[in-house]
Amino acid sequence: MSAHGDPIPMISRKGKPLSGTAEVPGDKSISHRSLILGALSVGETKVTGLLEGQDVLDTAAAMRAFGAEVTRHGPGAWSVHGVGVGGFGEPADVIDYGNSGTGVRLVMGAMATTPIAATFTGDASLRSRPMGRITEPLALFGAEAHGRAGGRLPLVLKGARSPGPVRYTLPVASAQVKSAVLLAGLNAPGETVVVEPEATRDHTERMLRGFGAELSVEESAEGRIITLTGQPELRPQTIAVPRDPSSAAFPVCAGLLAEGSDVLIPGIGLNPTRAGLYTTLREMGADLAFENEREEGGEPVADLRARFSPAMRGIEVPPERAASMIDEYPVLSVVAAFAEGKTVMRGVKELRVKESDRIDAMAVGLRAAGVEVEEGEDWWIVHGRGMGGVTGGVTVQSRLDHRIAMAFMVMGLATEKPMRLDDGGPIATSFPIFEPLMAGLGADIAREAEPADA
């Protein structure tokens, strides 16, 4: 079953070259944060370019449940009338976060220092994911979590009645944990400090400053030390959401793999904490250009041009780059399958606890398609077979994971035989226009009426 309905079997085939312009949706990370910080502000925040995937729509519904007025005015155009820091009201019903680990963890942080209770649940994938990494630091503020074994959803979170500031060193490189602690710190008096040994995406820090919070970042021997002064009055903002680099990864990689392709993907956010995939692809020899580089809304942006790259080679991806491309490893592993030589990916244990165990999901599918894969707890190696060397011709499982689903659909555009997918339904959680966008480029990706055996 997909997250929100019956399974949607899909198939992708090698076909004509891809060409044209791919207008990918708004950045999911920034979309979530725009709604949450808008709800914690006093006044009206206006957002354009908001990603309208199910994950973000679930955050909009959650903000309404906590008392904010959230309105859609047209495609990507939304407004949020906030209730202020500490102003969340107690939801009347369970908050169902579907497939969104980012959304549920950020919102837990945002409510953890307000004296209310909320119950969170989600689909089968989200209910299997660990929440202890969030609830443990939130407990330092005085919040109480009561969930299933291992801290899993469904879970009741009781916000702290008298929160105090916290100093917390991240045990894992996780922007979700960092952001949850900072959002909790908004309603705690004094200074909340997060020590980040390894840098992760910094949208929360940038946006908190933009909304008027007092926040500083210092580089030290310990890593990045982020200090937030609590109990500010956040000012509403007008936000233009840049296009999502994680979503752009799929048409970019399709353009590199489909013979004769030339694809333009405009307006992609290239925040250094998010752009590791594109650095890696260029190191592999991809014909990938950054055009019209500029800054929009405080974020670096460029148009990406991806052309068919038949001579890519495997590399060792630096482990310290993992945090800047953690969501892109599934599709990178597909590119690696068509490169010459082996691609080594280390420091990626976070992939084991995403919407699925992404290392295992990709390894199983790649092996079935004829690609040799080695794996360990926090590393994996894909032995590339070169362009034209991957057979395909198998049905793979998405495991309720949107990025696994899209990665294998991209793969089928270059395999000798079609690739089939048991369920493409989860794609809608982050990239609802994936199918028409890829079709507009000429990709042969389609839904099948019934699951088919290869």
N, C-alpha and C positions, 0 to 999 in steps of 0.2 A: 504493500500500500504506500502511496505517496502521502505527503504530509497533509494534504487537504482534499483527498478524493481517491478514486480508483487509480490503479497503475496506468501509466501512459507509455506503452512500448514505443521505442524509436529506432530508427536505422539511419546510418550515414554511409555514403558511398563516394568513391573517387569520381570526379567529373571534370567539368571545364574549369579553367582558371578563375580564381576569385578576383573581382575588381569592383571599384566603387568606394563609397564613403560609408563608414560604420559609425553611426551616432549612438554611442553606448550610453546607458543611463547614468544618473548621478551617483556619486560616491556613497556607498552604503554606510561607511563609518561616520562620515560627516552628516549624512541624513539623520541617523539615529541621534547624534549629539545635538543637532539643530532643534529637534523636537523636545528633547529632554531639557536642554538649557533654556529654550524658549519657555517651557512650562515652569522653570524655576526663576524666571525673571518677573519683573513687575511691569506690565504693559504688553504691547503687541509686537511679536517677532514675525517678520515676513520672510518666507523662504521660496526661492525659485530653483528649479532643477532638482527637486527632491526625488529620490529613487522611490518609485511606487511599487516595489516588490513586497511580497507578503511580510517579510521580516520587519520592514519599516512601517507598514500599515499596522502591524501588531504593536509597535511602539506608540503610534498615534492613538490607538485604542487604549493603551495603558495610561497615557497622559490624560486622556479624557476620564478614565476611571479614577485617577487621583485628583481630579477637579479642574484641570485646565480646559480651556475652550479651544479645540483644534478644528480648523475648517479647511476644506479643500475648495479652492476657487477655480481650478482648471488644471490641465496636465502639468504636474510638477510644481504648481503654485499653491502654497499653503500659508496659513497664518496660525499663530499660537498666542492666545491671551493667557499669560502665566499667572501663577498664584504666589510667586516669590519663594525664596529660600526658606525652608521650614513650613511652607504653606500647603503641602500635600494633605488631602483629606483621605479618610479610610475608604478603600474600594468596597462597593456593595457586593461584589461577586468575585469569583476566582479569575485571575488574570492568566489567559492562555497565550503563551508566547510561541506556539507552533514549533518552528524549527530554529528559532533565533537564539543562539547562545550569547551573542553580543548584546542583544536587546535586554534579555532577562538579567544578565549580570550587571549591566550599567544601571538599570532601574532599581535593582536591589541596593546598589550603592547609593543612589539618589534618595531612597526612602529610609535608609538604615538609621539615620540620626533624627528622624521625626517620630514622635510617640504614637504610631499607628501600627496596625498589623495588616499584612496582605498575604494571600495565598497564590502561589505561582505554579503553573503546570505547563506542559507542552506536548509535542508529539512523541512517538516512541523513541526517536533518535535523541531528542532533547532530554527526555526523562532518563536516558542512560548515561548522560554526561555528568562529570563530577562538578559539584557546586561548592565543595569544601574549600577550594582555593579562593572563593569569594567570601563565604560565610565566616571563615576563620579570621581574616583581618577585620571584617565588619564587627565581629564579636569584641574586638579591642575597643571599639567605640561604645560598647554596651548593648549592641543588637543581639537578638536571640533567634536562632534558626532551628526549626523542627521539621525534618524531612525524612525520607526513606533512608535505608542503609547506605552509607557512603555519602550522605548529604545530598542525595539525589531528589529530583522533583517527583511528585508534588511536594511542595515545601511551604511552610508558613514562616514568614519573617516578621518578627516583632521589633519595631524600631526602638532605639535607645531613648529613654526619658530624660536622662541628664548626660548627654554625650560629652566626652572630653577629647582633646586633640590626640593624635596618634603619630608615632614614628614607625614606619614599616619598611622593611627591606624585602623587595620582591624575591621569592625563592625560585621563581621561573620567569623567563622573559615573556610577559603577557600584558599587552595593552589593555585587555579587559580588566584584569586585576588592578593594575595601576589606576585606571579610570574610575573603577568602582570605589576605591579608597579616596581618591580626590573628590568625587561627587559626594561621598559621605562626609568628608571634611568640610564641605560648604556650610553645613549647619552645626558644626562643632566650634566652640570658642577657641581662640588661640591659633597656633600654627600646626597644621598637619603636614608631616614630611614623609615623602615617599623616596626611598633610595632604590635606584634602578641600576643594577650592575651591568646590564646589557640594554642598550637603547631599543625601544619599541616605537611604533607609530605615535606621533606627538599631537594628533588632532585635538585631544582633550585639553592639553596645555594651551595650544594656540587659541582655541575657542573660548576657554575660560577667561583668558586675557581680553579677548574681543568683547566679551559680555561684561567686563569691568571688574573681574576678580583680581585680587592682588596675588600674583604668583611669580616666583622666581625659579630659575634653573641654574644650577652650578655644577660644573664638571669637577670631579675630585678623584682621588685614588679609589674610592668606593664605587665610583660610577657617577651617574647623573643624580643629583640631589634636588628634588622638586619640593618647594615649600609653598604652601597655600595658606593664606590668612582667612580664617573662617568668618562666617556670618556677614558676607557682603550683601549689598542690594544689587543684584544683577540687572543690567540695563538691556532692554530688548534690542535686537539687531535686525538688519536686513541682510540676508545671507543668500549668495548665489553659490549653489553646490557645484563644485567641479565634477567632471565625469570620472567614473570609478576606474582606477588603474587595474584593479583585480578583475573587473568585467572585461576591460579592454584586452586582457591577456588572451582571451579566446579568439577574437578575430585577428589579433596580431599573430598568434601562433598558427592559426589556420592559413594566414597569408604566407607565412614562412614555409609551410609544408605542402600546400597544394600547388602543383606544377604550373608555372607561368603566371602566378598571382602577383597583383600589385594593389594593395589595400591602404586607404587613408583612414586613420582613426583620430578625429580632431578633439582638441580641448581636454586632454587627459591630465589629471593631477599627477605631478611627479615629485611630491614631497619626498625628500631623501629617505625618510623612514618607511616608505612604501614602494620605492622604485627598483628594488633589488633584482627583480626578474629581468628588467630591460637591460641592466648592466650585464647580467649573466648571459643573456641571449647574444649580446654584441661580442662578449668574450668567446662565445662558441662559434663566432663567424657569421651570425645572422645579418642579413641586409636590412637593418632597422635604423631609420633616420629619425631624429628629432627636428621638427620644423616649426617655425614661428614660436620660438620659446618666449614665454612671457610670465607675468604674475597676475593672478586673479584672486581676490579675496584673501590675500596673504599667503596663498599657496602657489608654488611654481607649476606652470602648465605648459604643455607643448602639443603639437599635432604629431602623431606617430605615423610613419609610412613603412609598411612591412612588405617586402618583396620575396618571392620564392628564393629559398636559400639551400641549394642542393649539396653544398660542401661544408655543412656545419660539422663540428668535431666535439667530442666529449671533453669535459673539463672537470676539475675538482672545485666545487662551489665553496667559497670560504664559509666556515661555520658561523662566523660573526655576522654574515649577511642574512642569516635565516630569518631573523625577526622582521626584516624589511620585505620579505617575500613569502611568508609562511603559508599564505593561502594559495600561492601560485605553484607550489611544488607538484601538485598533480598534473597540471598541464605542462610544466617543465619536463616531467618524466616522459610525457608523450613526445615532446621535441627530442629528448635524449634518445628515444628509441630509433629515431631516424638520423641521428648523428653518427659519425664514425668514431669508434672507440667508446670508452666507458665514461659516464658522468657520475661523479661521486658527490653525495649529498649527506652532510654530517650536521650534528647539532639540531636535529629536527624532531626530537621526541614529542614536541607539542602536537605534531600531526597524529599521534596515537589517540588523542582525546578531542579531536574535532567532531564535526557532525557524524563522522565515522572514524574508524582507524584508517586514516588515509594512506598510510604506507602499505598496510595489508591489502586494502581495496585496490590500489593501483598495481601492486605487485601481482596479485591474483589475475587481474585482467590482462596485464601486459604479458605475463607468462602464457596465458591461454592463447594470446595472439601471436606467440612465437618469439617473444623477447626474453632474454635471460636477465633475471633480477636477483641480486643478493640483498639481504636486509638484516638489520639488528635493531635493538631497542630504540636507538636514536640516530640511525644512519641507514642509507640504502644506496645501492649502486645499480644503475641501468647500463647494460652492455648494448650499445647502439648497433644497429644492423645496416645503417646507411639508408639513403633515400632509395626507395623502391625495394627495400629488403624486408619489410614487415608484412607478414601474410594477412593477419586479421581473420575475418570469417568466423567470429564467435559472438555469443551473447554474453554480455557482462552485467554485473549488478551495480546499481547506483548506491545501494545501501542508504537510501533516504538522504543522500548528500548531493547537493546541487553542483559542487565543483567536480566531483567524480563523474557525474552524468555528462557535464559539458566537455570535460577533458576527453572522454572516450568518443563523444560525437565529433570532436575535432580530429581525433586520431583516424576515424573512418574515412576522412577526406583524402588520406594519403596511403592507406593500406591497400594491398592487392585485392582483397575481398572485403565486402561490407562489414561494418561493425554494428552490432545490435545491442540495445540497452533494454533492461527489463522494465525500467520506470523512469521517464523523464519528468515526472510531475514536480519533483523538488526544485527544478530549475527556476520555477516561478518565485521562489523565496527571495532570490537575489537579482535575477536577470529576466524579468517577465517578457521582454521583447527579444529574447535570444533567437527564437525560431524565425520570426520575420526578418530580423536584422541579418542573420546568416543567409537566409534565402535571397535577400536583396543583393548580397554580394555574389550570388550564384552557387552557393553551397547546396549540395544534395543531401539535406537532412530532413527527415519526414517522420511523422507518426505512423505507427502500424496499427491496424485494427485489432490484431491479436498478437500475443507474444509468439515469436517464431524461433525455431531452432536453426542454427546456422548450417 
